[in-house]
Amino acid sequence: MSKNLDESGLKSIFREYDLFFIDIWGVVHNGIKLYENAVKVLNELSNNEKKFILLTNAPRPNLTVINTLKKNGIK
């Protein structure tokens, strides 16, 4: 079953799941800078021992994407 999280956010369901798949482009950053609230969510997931996988269809090697995220403040 799907649920629209626009109003309630991920916090309304995060306790129910152990693993999250999160898109990078448009969710974690806008191509130029990170979304501050997205970084907070990723940190909260980690703090609550939840696992997440960041997904992208960017036309670049994974290492480039990883280094870009690190450069912008993702641990």
mmCIF file of the N, C-alpha and C atoms, coordinates in Angstrom:
data_MODEL
# 
_entry.id   MODEL 
# 
loop_
_atom_site.group_PDB 
_atom_site.id 
_atom_site.type_symbol 
_atom_site.label_atom_id 
_atom_site.label_alt_id 
_atom_site.label_comp_id 
_atom_site.label_asym_id 
_atom_site.label_entity_id 
_atom_site.label_seq_id 
_atom_site.pdbx_PDB_ins_code 
_atom_site.Cartn_x 
_atom_site.Cartn_y 
_atom_site.Cartn_z 
_atom_site.occupancy 
_atom_site.B_iso_or_equiv 
_atom_site.pdbx_formal_charge 
_atom_site.auth_seq_id 
_atom_site.auth_comp_id 
_atom_site.auth_asym_id 
_atom_site.auth_atom_id 
_atom_site.pdbx_PDB_model_num 
ATOM 1   N N  . MET A 1 1  ? 0.848  -1.181 0.000   1.00 0.00 ? 1  MET A N  1 
ATOM 2   C CA . MET A 1 1  ? 0.000  0.000  0.000   1.00 0.00 ? 1  MET A CA 1 
ATOM 3   C C  . MET A 1 1  ? 0.887  1.235  0.000   1.00 0.00 ? 1  MET A C  1 
ATOM 4   N N  . SER A 1 2  ? 0.536  2.212  -0.786  1.00 0.00 ? 2  SER A N  1 
ATOM 5   C CA . SER A 1 2  ? 1.325  3.437  -0.823  1.00 0.00 ? 2  SER A CA 1 
ATOM 6   C C  . SER A 1 2  ? 0.657  4.507  0.032   1.00 0.00 ? 2  SER A C  1 
ATOM 7   N N  . LYS A 1 3  ? 1.464  5.483  0.436   1.00 0.00 ? 3  LYS A N  1 
ATOM 8   C CA . LYS A 1 3  ? 0.957  6.563  1.273   1.00 0.00 ? 3  LYS A CA 1 
ATOM 9   C C  . LYS A 1 3  ? 1.635  7.847  0.822   1.00 0.00 ? 3  LYS A C  1 
ATOM 10  N N  . ASN A 1 4  ? 0.864  8.885  0.614   1.00 0.00 ? 4  ASN A N  1 
ATOM 11  C CA . ASN A 1 4  ? 1.398  10.187 0.240   1.00 0.00 ? 4  ASN A CA 1 
ATOM 12  C C  . ASN A 1 4  ? 1.990  10.840 1.486   1.00 0.00 ? 4  ASN A C  1 
ATOM 13  N N  . LEU A 1 5  ? 3.297  11.120 1.449   1.00 0.00 ? 5  LEU A N  1 
ATOM 14  C CA . LEU A 1 5  ? 3.980  11.681 2.617   1.00 0.00 ? 5  LEU A CA 1 
ATOM 15  C C  . LEU A 1 5  ? 4.167  13.190 2.523   1.00 0.00 ? 5  LEU A C  1 
ATOM 16  N N  . ASP A 1 6  ? 3.531  13.830 1.534   1.00 0.00 ? 6  ASP A N  1 
ATOM 17  C CA . ASP A 1 6  ? 3.691  15.277 1.368   1.00 0.00 ? 6  ASP A CA 1 
ATOM 18  C C  . ASP A 1 6  ? 3.351  16.036 2.642   1.00 0.00 ? 6  ASP A C  1 
ATOM 19  N N  . GLU A 1 7  ? 2.285  15.659 3.288   1.00 0.00 ? 7  GLU A N  1 
ATOM 20  C CA . GLU A 1 7  ? 1.834  16.370 4.489   1.00 0.00 ? 7  GLU A CA 1 
ATOM 21  C C  . GLU A 1 7  ? 2.524  15.879 5.760   1.00 0.00 ? 7  GLU A C  1 
ATOM 22  N N  . SER A 1 8  ? 2.602  14.560 5.911   1.00 0.00 ? 8  SER A N  1 
ATOM 23  C CA . SER A 1 8  ? 3.072  13.995 7.177   1.00 0.00 ? 8  SER A CA 1 
ATOM 24  C C  . SER A 1 8  ? 4.564  13.712 7.215   1.00 0.00 ? 8  SER A C  1 
ATOM 25  N N  . GLY A 1 9  ? 5.195  13.580 6.067   1.00 0.00 ? 9  GLY A N  1 
ATOM 26  C CA . GLY A 1 9  ? 6.627  13.346 6.003   1.00 0.00 ? 9  GLY A CA 1 
ATOM 27  C C  . GLY A 1 9  ? 7.018  11.924 6.364   1.00 0.00 ? 9  GLY A C  1 
ATOM 28  N N  . LEU A 1 10 ? 8.279  11.638 6.155   1.00 0.00 ? 10 LEU A N  1 
ATOM 29  C CA . LEU A 1 10 ? 8.815  10.310 6.419   1.00 0.00 ? 10 LEU A CA 1 
ATOM 30  C C  . LEU A 1 10 ? 8.711  9.937  7.895   1.00 0.00 ? 10 LEU A C  1 
ATOM 31  N N  . LYS A 1 11 ? 8.712  10.953 8.765   1.00 0.00 ? 11 LYS A N  1 
ATOM 32  C CA . LYS A 1 11 ? 8.643  10.677 10.205  1.00 0.00 ? 11 LYS A CA 1 
ATOM 33  C C  . LYS A 1 11 ? 7.383  9.909  10.589  1.00 0.00 ? 11 LYS A C  1 
ATOM 34  N N  . SER A 1 12 ? 6.344  10.001 9.744   1.00 0.00 ? 12 SER A N  1 
ATOM 35  C CA . SER A 1 12 ? 5.096  9.319  10.070  1.00 0.00 ? 12 SER A CA 1 
ATOM 36  C C  . SER A 1 12 ? 5.167  7.802  9.839   1.00 0.00 ? 12 SER A C  1 
ATOM 37  N N  . ILE A 1 13 ? 6.174  7.326  9.126   1.00 0.00 ? 13 ILE A N  1 
ATOM 38  C CA . ILE A 1 13 ? 6.252  5.887  8.845   1.00 0.00 ? 13 ILE A CA 1 
ATOM 39  C C  . ILE A 1 13 ? 7.607  5.255  9.163   1.00 0.00 ? 13 ILE A C  1 
ATOM 40  N N  . PHE A 1 14 ? 8.611  6.041  9.532   1.00 0.00 ? 14 PHE A N  1 
ATOM 41  C CA . PHE A 1 14 ? 9.966  5.493  9.610   1.00 0.00 ? 14 PHE A CA 1 
ATOM 42  C C  . PHE A 1 14 ? 10.111 4.364  10.625  1.00 0.00 ? 14 PHE A C  1 
ATOM 43  N N  . ARG A 1 15 ? 9.316  4.334  11.660  1.00 0.00 ? 15 ARG A N  1 
ATOM 44  C CA . ARG A 1 15 ? 9.425  3.264  12.654  1.00 0.00 ? 15 ARG A CA 1 
ATOM 45  C C  . ARG A 1 15 ? 8.964  1.908  12.097  1.00 0.00 ? 15 ARG A C  1 
ATOM 46  N N  . GLU A 1 16 ? 8.142  1.942  11.066  1.00 0.00 ? 16 GLU A N  1 
ATOM 47  C CA . GLU A 1 16 ? 7.581  0.711  10.505  1.00 0.00 ? 16 GLU A CA 1 
ATOM 48  C C  . GLU A 1 16 ? 8.551  -0.027 9.587   1.00 0.00 ? 16 GLU A C  1 
ATOM 49  N N  . TYR A 1 17 ? 9.639  0.619  9.169   1.00 0.00 ? 17 TYR A N  1 
ATOM 50  C CA . TYR A 1 17 ? 10.537 0.037  8.177   1.00 0.00 ? 17 TYR A CA 1 
ATOM 51  C C  . TYR A 1 17 ? 11.983 0.085  8.647   1.00 0.00 ? 17 TYR A C  1 
ATOM 52  N N  . ASP A 1 18 ? 12.776 -0.854 8.155   1.00 0.00 ? 18 ASP A N  1 
ATOM 53  C CA . ASP A 1 18 ? 14.194 -0.910 8.495   1.00 0.00 ? 18 ASP A CA 1 
ATOM 54  C C  . ASP A 1 18 ? 15.080 -0.387 7.375   1.00 0.00 ? 18 ASP A C  1 
ATOM 55  N N  . LEU A 1 19 ? 14.549 -0.324 6.155   1.00 0.00 ? 19 LEU A N  1 
ATOM 56  C CA . LEU A 1 19 ? 15.332 0.049  4.988   1.00 0.00 ? 19 LEU A CA 1 
ATOM 57  C C  . LEU A 1 19 ? 14.538 1.016  4.116   1.00 0.00 ? 19 LEU A C  1 
ATOM 58  N N  . PHE A 1 20 ? 15.222 2.053  3.635   1.00 0.00 ? 20 PHE A N  1 
ATOM 59  C CA . PHE A 1 20 ? 14.592 3.066  2.788   1.00 0.00 ? 20 PHE A CA 1 
ATOM 60  C C  . PHE A 1 20 ? 15.413 3.248  1.522   1.00 0.00 ? 20 PHE A C  1 
ATOM 61  N N  . PHE A 1 21 ? 14.732 3.380  0.407   1.00 0.00 ? 21 PHE A N  1 
ATOM 62  C CA . PHE A 1 21 ? 15.360 3.709  -0.866  1.00 0.00 ? 21 PHE A CA 1 
ATOM 63  C C  . PHE A 1 21 ? 15.046 5.173  -1.131  1.00 0.00 ? 21 PHE A C  1 
ATOM 64  N N  . ILE A 1 22 ? 16.083 5.991  -1.272  1.00 0.00 ? 22 ILE A N  1 
ATOM 65  C CA . ILE A 1 22 ? 15.901 7.437  -1.389  1.00 0.00 ? 22 ILE A CA 1 
ATOM 66  C C  . ILE A 1 22 ? 16.612 7.932  -2.637  1.00 0.00 ? 22 ILE A C  1 
ATOM 67  N N  . ASP A 1 23 ? 15.868 8.598  -3.490  1.00 0.00 ? 23 ASP A N  1 
ATOM 68  C CA . ASP A 1 23 ? 16.430 9.181  -4.697  1.00 0.00 ? 23 ASP A CA 1 
ATOM 69  C C  . ASP A 1 23 ? 17.292 10.388 -4.309  1.00 0.00 ? 23 ASP A C  1 
ATOM 70  N N  . ILE A 1 24 ? 18.354 10.603 -5.030  1.00 0.00 ? 24 ILE A N  1 
ATOM 71  C CA . ILE A 1 24 ? 19.254 11.723 -4.710  1.00 0.00 ? 24 ILE A CA 1 
ATOM 72  C C  . ILE A 1 24 ? 18.769 13.013 -5.361  1.00 0.00 ? 24 ILE A C  1 
ATOM 73  N N  . TRP A 1 25 ? 18.628 12.985 -6.698  1.00 0.00 ? 25 TRP A N  1 
ATOM 74  C CA . TRP A 1 25 ? 18.298 14.200 -7.434  1.00 0.00 ? 25 TRP A CA 1 
ATOM 75  C C  . TRP A 1 25 ? 16.861 14.638 -7.116  1.00 0.00 ? 25 TRP A C  1 
ATOM 76  N N  . GLY A 1 26 ? 16.704 15.861 -6.640  1.00 0.00 ? 26 GLY A N  1 
ATOM 77  C CA . GLY A 1 26 ? 15.390 16.399 -6.335  1.00 0.00 ? 26 GLY A CA 1 
ATOM 78  C C  . GLY A 1 26 ? 14.881 16.056 -4.947  1.00 0.00 ? 26 GLY A C  1 
ATOM 79  N N  . VAL A 1 27 ? 15.532 15.098 -4.293  1.00 0.00 ? 27 VAL A N  1 
ATOM 80  C CA . VAL A 1 27 ? 15.131 14.713 -2.942  1.00 0.00 ? 27 VAL A CA 1 
ATOM 81  C C  . VAL A 1 27 ? 16.213 15.119 -1.941  1.00 0.00 ? 27 VAL A C  1 
ATOM 82  N N  . VAL A 1 28 ? 17.455 14.764 -2.236  1.00 0.00 ? 28 VAL A N  1 
ATOM 83  C CA . VAL A 1 28 ? 18.576 15.098 -1.356  1.00 0.00 ? 28 VAL A CA 1 
ATOM 84  C C  . VAL A 1 28 ? 19.246 16.407 -1.789  1.00 0.00 ? 28 VAL A C  1 
ATOM 85  N N  . HIS A 1 29 ? 19.256 16.672 -3.092  1.00 0.00 ? 29 HIS A N  1 
ATOM 86  C CA . HIS A 1 29 ? 19.834 17.932 -3.589  1.00 0.00 ? 29 HIS A CA 1 
ATOM 87  C C  . HIS A 1 29 ? 19.133 18.372 -4.869  1.00 0.00 ? 29 HIS A C  1 
ATOM 88  N N  . ASN A 1 30 ? 19.386 19.596 -5.258  1.00 0.00 ? 30 ASN A N  1 
ATOM 89  C CA . ASN A 1 30 ? 18.757 20.153 -6.460  1.00 0.00 ? 30 ASN A CA 1 
ATOM 90  C C  . ASN A 1 30 ? 19.734 20.268 -7.626  1.00 0.00 ? 30 ASN A C  1 
ATOM 91  N N  . GLY A 1 31 ? 20.856 19.608 -7.527  1.00 0.00 ? 31 GLY A N  1 
ATOM 92  C CA . GLY A 1 31 ? 21.872 19.681 -8.566  1.00 0.00 ? 31 GLY A CA 1 
ATOM 93  C C  . GLY A 1 31 ? 22.964 20.676 -8.243  1.00 0.00 ? 31 GLY A C  1 
ATOM 94  N N  . ILE A 1 32 ? 22.675 21.564 -7.307  1.00 0.00 ? 32 ILE A N  1 
ATOM 95  C CA . ILE A 1 32 ? 23.642 22.583 -6.903  1.00 0.00 ? 32 ILE A CA 1 
ATOM 96  C C  . ILE A 1 32 ? 23.950 22.478 -5.414  1.00 0.00 ? 32 ILE A C  1 
ATOM 97  N N  . LYS A 1 33 ? 22.911 22.356 -4.619  1.00 0.00 ? 33 LYS A N  1 
ATOM 98  C CA . LYS A 1 33 ? 23.134 22.279 -3.172  1.00 0.00 ? 33 LYS A CA 1 
ATOM 99  C C  . LYS A 1 33 ? 22.204 21.252 -2.539  1.00 0.00 ? 33 LYS A C  1 
ATOM 100 N N  . LEU A 1 34 ? 22.619 20.794 -1.365  1.00 0.00 ? 34 LEU A N  1 
ATOM 101 C CA . LEU A 1 34 ? 21.823 19.827 -0.612  1.00 0.00 ? 34 LEU A CA 1 
ATOM 102 C C  . LEU A 1 34 ? 20.606 20.510 -0.013  1.00 0.00 ? 34 LEU A C  1 
ATOM 103 N N  . TYR A 1 35 ? 19.534 19.751 0.130   1.00 0.00 ? 35 TYR A N  1 
ATOM 104 C CA . TYR A 1 35 ? 18.370 20.231 0.867   1.00 0.00 ? 35 TYR A CA 1 
ATOM 105 C C  . TYR A 1 35 ? 18.642 19.969 2.344   1.00 0.00 ? 35 TYR A C  1 
ATOM 106 N N  . GLU A 1 36 ? 18.660 21.010 3.130   1.00 0.00 ? 36 GLU A N  1 
ATOM 107 C CA . GLU A 1 36 ? 19.010 20.909 4.548   1.00 0.00 ? 36 GLU A CA 1 
ATOM 108 C C  . GLU A 1 36 ? 18.121 19.910 5.283   1.00 0.00 ? 36 GLU A C  1 
ATOM 109 N N  . ASN A 1 37 ? 16.833 19.940 5.013   1.00 0.00 ? 37 ASN A N  1 
ATOM 110 C CA . ASN A 1 37 ? 15.926 19.004 5.699   1.00 0.00 ? 37 ASN A CA 1 
ATOM 111 C C  . ASN A 1 37 ? 16.185 17.562 5.293   1.00 0.00 ? 37 ASN A C  1 
ATOM 112 N N  . ALA A 1 38 ? 16.598 17.340 4.065   1.00 0.00 ? 38 ALA A N  1 
ATOM 113 C CA . ALA A 1 38 ? 16.906 15.981 3.626   1.00 0.00 ? 38 ALA A CA 1 
ATOM 114 C C  . ALA A 1 38 ? 18.111 15.442 4.387   1.00 0.00 ? 38 ALA A C  1 
ATOM 115 N N  . VAL A 1 39 ? 19.107 16.279 4.589   1.00 0.00 ? 39 VAL A N  1 
ATOM 116 C CA . VAL A 1 39 ? 20.286 15.864 5.351   1.00 0.00 ? 39 VAL A CA 1 
ATOM 117 C C  . VAL A 1 39 ? 19.881 15.522 6.790   1.00 0.00 ? 39 VAL A C  1 
ATOM 118 N N  . LYS A 1 40 ? 18.995 16.313 7.362   1.00 0.00 ? 40 LYS A N  1 
ATOM 119 C CA . LYS A 1 40 ? 18.503 16.028 8.714   1.00 0.00 ? 40 LYS A CA 1 
ATOM 120 C C  . LYS A 1 40 ? 17.797 14.682 8.762   1.00 0.00 ? 40 LYS A C  1 
ATOM 121 N N  . VAL A 1 41 ? 16.995 14.396 7.738   1.00 0.00 ? 41 VAL A N  1 
ATOM 122 C CA . VAL A 1 41 ? 16.285 13.113 7.686   1.00 0.00 ? 41 VAL A CA 1 
ATOM 123 C C  . VAL A 1 41 ? 17.275 11.958 7.601   1.00 0.00 ? 41 VAL A C  1 
ATOM 124 N N  . LEU A 1 42 ? 18.280 12.076 6.745   1.00 0.00 ? 42 LEU A N  1 
ATOM 125 C CA . LEU A 1 42 ? 19.279 11.007 6.630   1.00 0.00 ? 42 LEU A CA 1 
ATOM 126 C C  . LEU A 1 42 ? 20.000 10.798 7.955   1.00 0.00 ? 42 LEU A C  1 
ATOM 127 N N  . ASN A 1 43 ? 20.333 11.878 8.633   1.00 0.00 ? 43 ASN A N  1 
ATOM 128 C CA . ASN A 1 43 ? 20.987 11.766 9.943   1.00 0.00 ? 43 ASN A CA 1 
ATOM 129 C C  . ASN A 1 43 ? 20.062 11.105 10.966  1.00 0.00 ? 43 ASN A C  1 
ATOM 130 N N  . GLU A 1 44 ? 18.789 11.470 10.950  1.00 0.00 ? 44 GLU A N  1 
ATOM 131 C CA . GLU A 1 44 ? 17.826 10.868 11.881  1.00 0.00 ? 44 GLU A CA 1 
ATOM 132 C C  . GLU A 1 44 ? 17.652 9.380  11.605  1.00 0.00 ? 44 GLU A C  1 
ATOM 133 N N  . LEU A 1 45 ? 17.601 9.019  10.325  1.00 0.00 ? 45 LEU A N  1 
ATOM 134 C CA . LEU A 1 45 ? 17.509 7.596  9.999   1.00 0.00 ? 45 LEU A CA 1 
ATOM 135 C C  . LEU A 1 45 ? 18.719 6.854  10.567  1.00 0.00 ? 45 LEU A C  1 
ATOM 136 N N  . SER A 1 46 ? 19.904 7.404  10.359  1.00 0.00 ? 46 SER A N  1 
ATOM 137 C CA . SER A 1 46 ? 21.117 6.782  10.894  1.00 0.00 ? 46 SER A CA 1 
ATOM 138 C C  . SER A 1 46 ? 21.089 6.703  12.411  1.00 0.00 ? 46 SER A C  1 
ATOM 139 N N  . ASN A 1 47 ? 20.675 7.792  13.048  1.00 0.00 ? 47 ASN A N  1 
ATOM 140 C CA . ASN A 1 47 ? 20.611 7.825  14.511  1.00 0.00 ? 47 ASN A CA 1 
ATOM 141 C C  . ASN A 1 47 ? 19.644 6.789  15.065  1.00 0.00 ? 47 ASN A C  1 
ATOM 142 N N  . ASN A 1 48 ? 18.645 6.427  14.281  1.00 0.00 ? 48 ASN A N  1 
ATOM 143 C CA . ASN A 1 48 ? 17.651 5.442  14.704  1.00 0.00 ? 48 ASN A CA 1 
ATOM 144 C C  . ASN A 1 48 ? 17.942 4.053  14.142  1.00 0.00 ? 48 ASN A C  1 
ATOM 145 N N  . GLU A 1 49 ? 19.198 3.880  13.716  1.00 0.00 ? 49 GLU A N  1 
ATOM 146 C CA . GLU A 1 49 ? 19.681 2.593  13.201  1.00 0.00 ? 49 GLU A CA 1 
ATOM 147 C C  . GLU A 1 49 ? 18.852 2.066  12.035  1.00 0.00 ? 49 GLU A C  1 
ATOM 148 N N  . LYS A 1 50 ? 18.379 2.980  11.202  1.00 0.00 ? 50 LYS A N  1 
ATOM 149 C CA . LYS A 1 50 ? 17.671 2.617  9.979   1.00 0.00 ? 50 LYS A CA 1 
ATOM 150 C C  . LYS A 1 50 ? 18.671 2.664  8.835   1.00 0.00 ? 50 LYS A C  1 
ATOM 151 N N  . LYS A 1 51 ? 18.529 1.771  7.901   1.00 0.00 ? 51 LYS A N  1 
ATOM 152 C CA . LYS A 1 51 ? 19.413 1.741  6.739   1.00 0.00 ? 51 LYS A CA 1 
ATOM 153 C C  . LYS A 1 51 ? 18.725 2.439  5.583   1.00 0.00 ? 51 LYS A C  1 
ATOM 154 N N  . PHE A 1 52 ? 19.531 3.054  4.720   1.00 0.00 ? 52 PHE A N  1 
ATOM 155 C CA . PHE A 1 52 ? 18.967 3.650  3.520   1.00 0.00 ? 52 PHE A CA 1 
ATOM 156 C C  . PHE A 1 52 ? 19.944 3.489  2.372   1.00 0.00 ? 52 PHE A C  1 
ATOM 157 N N  . ILE A 1 53 ? 19.373 3.412  1.196   1.00 0.00 ? 53 ILE A N  1 
ATOM 158 C CA . ILE A 1 53 ? 20.150 3.310  -0.034  1.00 0.00 ? 53 ILE A CA 1 
ATOM 159 C C  . ILE A 1 53 ? 19.820 4.534  -0.864  1.00 0.00 ? 53 ILE A C  1 
ATOM 160 N N  . LEU A 1 54 ? 20.849 5.269  -1.245  1.00 0.00 ? 54 LEU A N  1 
ATOM 161 C CA . LEU A 1 54 ? 20.651 6.442  -2.096  1.00 0.00 ? 54 LEU A CA 1 
ATOM 162 C C  . LEU A 1 54 ? 20.718 5.994  -3.551  1.00 0.00 ? 54 LEU A C  1 
ATOM 163 N N  . LEU A 1 55 ? 19.714 6.367  -4.316  1.00 0.00 ? 55 LEU A N  1 
ATOM 164 C CA . LEU A 1 55 ? 19.611 5.969  -5.712  1.00 0.00 ? 55 LEU A CA 1 
ATOM 165 C C  . LEU A 1 55 ? 19.816 7.161  -6.631  1.00 0.00 ? 55 LEU A C  1 
ATOM 166 N N  . THR A 1 56 ? 20.412 6.899  -7.783  1.00 0.00 ? 56 THR A N  1 
ATOM 167 C CA . THR A 1 56 ? 20.543 7.935  -8.793  1.00 0.00 ? 56 THR A CA 1 
ATOM 168 C C  . THR A 1 56 ? 20.595 7.305  -10.171 1.00 0.00 ? 56 THR A C  1 
ATOM 169 N N  . ASN A 1 57 ? 20.140 8.051  -11.138 1.00 0.00 ? 57 ASN A N  1 
ATOM 170 C CA . ASN A 1 57 ? 20.311 7.638  -12.525 1.00 0.00 ? 57 ASN A CA 1 
ATOM 171 C C  . ASN A 1 57 ? 21.206 8.652  -13.241 1.00 0.00 ? 57 ASN A C  1 
ATOM 172 N N  . ALA A 1 58 ? 22.030 9.322  -12.457 1.00 0.00 ? 58 ALA A N  1 
ATOM 173 C CA . ALA A 1 58 ? 22.960 10.319 -13.002 1.00 0.00 ? 58 ALA A CA 1 
ATOM 174 C C  . ALA A 1 58 ? 23.899 9.650  -14.008 1.00 0.00 ? 58 ALA A C  1 
ATOM 175 N N  . PRO A 1 59 ? 24.157 10.324 -15.116 1.00 0.00 ? 59 PRO A N  1 
ATOM 176 C CA . PRO A 1 59 ? 25.048 9.743  -16.130 1.00 0.00 ? 59 PRO A CA 1 
ATOM 177 C C  . PRO A 1 59 ? 26.522 9.951  -15.797 1.00 0.00 ? 59 PRO A C  1 
ATOM 178 N N  . ARG A 1 60 ? 26.926 9.543  -14.609 1.00 0.00 ? 60 ARG A N  1 
ATOM 179 C CA . ARG A 1 60 ? 28.314 9.646  -14.173 1.00 0.00 ? 60 ARG A CA 1 
ATOM 180 C C  . ARG A 1 60 ? 28.644 8.452  -13.292 1.00 0.00 ? 60 ARG A C  1 
ATOM 181 N N  . PRO A 1 61 ? 29.927 8.171  -13.162 1.00 0.00 ? 61 PRO A N  1 
ATOM 182 C CA . PRO A 1 61 ? 30.328 7.036  -12.317 1.00 0.00 ? 61 PRO A CA 1 
ATOM 183 C C  . PRO A 1 61 ? 29.906 7.228  -10.857 1.00 0.00 ? 61 PRO A C  1 
ATOM 184 N N  . ASN A 1 62 ? 29.646 6.111  -10.193 1.00 0.00 ? 62 ASN A N  1 
ATOM 185 C CA . ASN A 1 62 ? 29.233 6.148  -8.784  1.00 0.00 ? 62 ASN A CA 1 
ATOM 186 C C  . ASN A 1 62 ? 30.201 6.950  -7.923  1.00 0.00 ? 62 ASN A C  1 
ATOM 187 N N  . LEU A 1 63 ? 31.493 6.761  -8.126  1.00 0.00 ? 63 LEU A N  1 
ATOM 188 C CA . LEU A 1 63 ? 32.481 7.448  -7.307  1.00 0.00 ? 63 LEU A CA 1 
ATOM 189 C C  . LEU A 1 63 ? 32.366 8.961  -7.444  1.00 0.00 ? 63 LEU A C  1 
ATOM 190 N N  . THR A 1 64 ? 32.048 9.440  -8.616  1.00 0.00 ? 64 THR A N  1 
ATOM 191 C CA . THR A 1 64 ? 31.854 10.879 -8.822  1.00 0.00 ? 64 THR A CA 1 
ATOM 192 C C  . THR A 1 64 ? 30.665 11.372 -8.009  1.00 0.00 ? 64 THR A C  1 
ATOM 193 N N  . VAL A 1 65 ? 29.582 10.616 -8.028  1.00 0.00 ? 65 VAL A N  1 
ATOM 194 C CA . VAL A 1 65 ? 28.386 10.982 -7.264  1.00 0.00 ? 65 VAL A CA 1 
ATOM 195 C C  . VAL A 1 65 ? 28.703 10.962 -5.766  1.00 0.00 ? 65 VAL A C  1 
ATOM 196 N N  . ILE A 1 66 ? 29.384 9.929  -5.313  1.00 0.00 ? 66 ILE A N  1 
ATOM 197 C CA . ILE A 1 66 ? 29.749 9.811  -3.893  1.00 0.00 ? 66 ILE A CA 1 
ATOM 198 C C  . ILE A 1 66 ? 30.616 10.990 -3.470  1.00 0.00 ? 66 ILE A C  1 
ATOM 199 N N  . ASN A 1 67 ? 31.627 11.308 -4.257  1.00 0.00 ? 67 ASN A N  1 
ATOM 200 C CA . ASN A 1 67 ? 32.523 12.422 -3.913  1.00 0.00 ? 67 ASN A CA 1 
ATOM 201 C C  . ASN A 1 67 ? 31.791 13.756 -3.911  1.00 0.00 ? 67 ASN A C  1 
ATOM 202 N N  . THR A 1 68 ? 30.853 13.930 -4.825  1.00 0.00 ? 68 THR A N  1 
ATOM 203 C CA . THR A 1 68 ? 30.065 15.162 -4.856  1.00 0.00 ? 68 THR A CA 1 
ATOM 204 C C  . THR A 1 68 ? 29.220 15.288 -3.602  1.00 0.00 ? 68 THR A C  1 
ATOM 205 N N  . LEU A 1 69 ? 28.579 14.199 -3.185  1.00 0.00 ? 69 LEU A N  1 
ATOM 206 C CA . LEU A 1 69 ? 27.779 14.234 -1.967  1.00 0.00 ? 69 LEU A CA 1 
ATOM 207 C C  . LEU A 1 69 ? 28.647 14.527 -0.743  1.00 0.00 ? 69 LEU A C  1 
ATOM 208 N N  . LYS A 1 70 ? 29.807 13.889 -0.673  1.00 0.00 ? 70 LYS A N  1 
ATOM 209 C CA . LYS A 1 70 ? 30.724 14.138 0.442   1.00 0.00 ? 70 LYS A CA 1 
ATOM 210 C C  . LYS A 1 70 ? 31.178 15.589 0.464   1.00 0.00 ? 70 LYS A C  1 
ATOM 211 N N  . LYS A 1 71 ? 31.536 16.100 -0.698  1.00 0.00 ? 71 LYS A N  1 
ATOM 212 C CA . LYS A 1 71 ? 31.988 17.491 -0.815  1.00 0.00 ? 71 LYS A CA 1 
ATOM 213 C C  . LYS A 1 71 ? 30.920 18.473 -0.331  1.00 0.00 ? 71 LYS A C  1 
ATOM 214 N N  . ASN A 1 72 ? 29.660 18.078 -0.541  1.00 0.00 ? 72 ASN A N  1 
ATOM 215 C CA . ASN A 1 72 ? 28.549 18.939 -0.144  1.00 0.00 ? 72 ASN A CA 1 
ATOM 216 C C  . ASN A 1 72 ? 28.055 18.690 1.292   1.00 0.00 ? 72 ASN A C  1 
ATOM 217 N N  . GLY A 1 73 ? 28.687 17.740 2.012   1.00 0.00 ? 73 GLY A N  1 
ATOM 218 C CA . GLY A 1 73 ? 28.370 17.587 3.419   1.00 0.00 ? 73 GLY A CA 1 
ATOM 219 C C  . GLY A 1 73 ? 27.680 16.302 3.838   1.00 0.00 ? 73 GLY A C  1 
ATOM 220 N N  . ILE A 1 74 ? 27.453 15.373 2.925   1.00 0.00 ? 74 ILE A N  1 
ATOM 221 C CA . ILE A 1 74 ? 26.869 14.085 3.314   1.00 0.00 ? 74 ILE A CA 1 
ATOM 222 C C  . ILE A 1 74 ? 28.012 13.207 3.819   1.00 0.00 ? 74 ILE A C  1 
ATOM 223 N N  . LYS A 1 75 ? 27.818 12.615 4.981   1.00 0.00 ? 75 LYS A N  1 
ATOM 224 C CA . LYS A 1 75 ? 28.858 11.762 5.567   1.00 0.00 ? 75 LYS A CA 1 
ATOM 225 C C  . LYS A 1 75 ? 28.888 10.398 4.915   1.00 0.00 ? 75 LYS A C  1 
# 
